Amino acid sequence: MRNITEHNITAAVIGQLAQCENPRLKEIMTLLVKHVHGFVREARLTEAEWMQGIEFLTATGQMCDGKRQEFILLSDTLGVSMLTVALNNAKPPGATESTVFGPFHVRGAPELALGADISAGAPGEPLFVQATVKGLDGEPVANALVDVWQADEDGFYDVQYKDSDQLRARAVLRSDAQGRVYFRSILPVAYPVPTDGPVGQMLSASGRHPWRPAHVHFMIQALGYETLITHVFRDGAPYLDSDVVFGVRSSLMAQFVHHASGRPPFGPATGGGFYTLDFDFVLNPAAPARRELP
C-alpha cells in the first residue's frame, strides 16, 4: 500500500474489497471504483475541480428534506433514473410502459372514494379522469391501489409551497370490480423542475432548459402484478421531445379532450368548460417467486 501512483491506485482500492462478504456489494463497489477512477483519468480532473464537485454534492444533500429530494432530481436530470427504469422494467407487448418516479411523491396521501375531487382546491381547469386497470389478457384488476399526483396550473406540486402542509392534487384510490378508476383533478401543464438549488445551477451552466411536459403521475399496485410507476402525458404539449428528465414514451401520450360546455362524465356540473382523459393501464404479471438455494 506504499508508493501509490496513478497507475496502481485503482487496483489497491479494489484489493481492499477482497474481504467483503456481500458478493453483490463487492461487485457494485468494484465497478464503482473502476469507473470513477476511469472518469477522473479521462477528464484529467484538477484538485480544484474535484473539490468543486464535492461542494456540489454536499449542497445537493443539504437541499434534501422531507418535502424535497434534490438527489432524485440530480439522478433524473442526468438520465440515471430513466436508465435504471429502462434496465429493470422490460415489458411484454401490450403492457403499459414505466417511466421515472420523480422527486415529488408523498407517502400517506389521502385514500379517497372513486369519483372524488382530488385537487383539494389546487388551481387549474377541471379534469375528469376515467381509467381502467387490466391484465395482459384484458381481465379487469379489482382493488388495485392507484396512487396519483401532479402539479397545479402554476407548475408547482403541493409540497413546494413552503407556507402550507395541505396535500393537494394527489390521492390514493382503489379500482372497482371492473378495474375502473375515476376521479376529478386539474389539467396538467408543463413546468420547470426546481432551479433554486445545485441541480438548477448545473442545468443553467450546461445550457439546458429545466422543463417537463404536462403529465399526471400514477403508481399502481395489485396482488399478482408488477408495480407500475408511470406518467400519462398530454399529447401535443410543449417539451415532449426535450423532457429534462428523459421520461417521455410515445405509448404514454394521451388526448386531454376539451369540452366547452355540457355535463362531465360523473360528479356535479362544473358551471363551465372542462377536460376529460380516458386511459387504460395494462399491468404485467409478477414473476413467480424464486426459491432461495439452501
C-alpha angles and dihedrals in degrees: 000000000000127000094028114190136179087264100055105027095090092055090046094054093045089048090061089061092064094101096049106127096198106081095198093048089048091051093048095046092047092052092044092054092046094050098040091049089046090052092050091049096046093046092042088221117206120223089249092053092049091050089050088053091050091050090050092053091045091053090047091056092046090057092059122098139137092296103034132049108190092172091059087049090051091049090048096050093047090053093243093118093052091044092056090046091052093047095048105035109058106161131200117242111288098025118117112257123242127232139177122317096218129208100273106070114123125203115225099034111168116275107229135187121258111275093030124141101244094182091085089199099316109153117257146096114289116269124188114202123199114181138164128211113212142162125241091270091054095256113148115248109222125202094015113164107236116193114194131185137159147157124267128242090276090058097251133122116223092252090059092068104092094193096056137057094187115125110226136172091017135091146143119244135176125227117241127235090283092050092252125151121182133168144148120250137141133283111269119233135193113272140178120248112242110290100180094090139057093286090056090050090050092051093048094047089049094052093244128139119234100221132130122193119245113282147145120230122229132184113183124190126182135162111266095016137091114258110257120215111183149129133234108221125208105245114232094022120133123266096030088127097042106038107168091224096041093235104132120118121181091225090059095057117104141172116261097202119212120220115193092198144346135081121311119241091259139000129033124327117272096218090234143021126334143172132240132205126193118188138162119215115202116197126210115231114251116252115253111267111264118231116236115240112250 
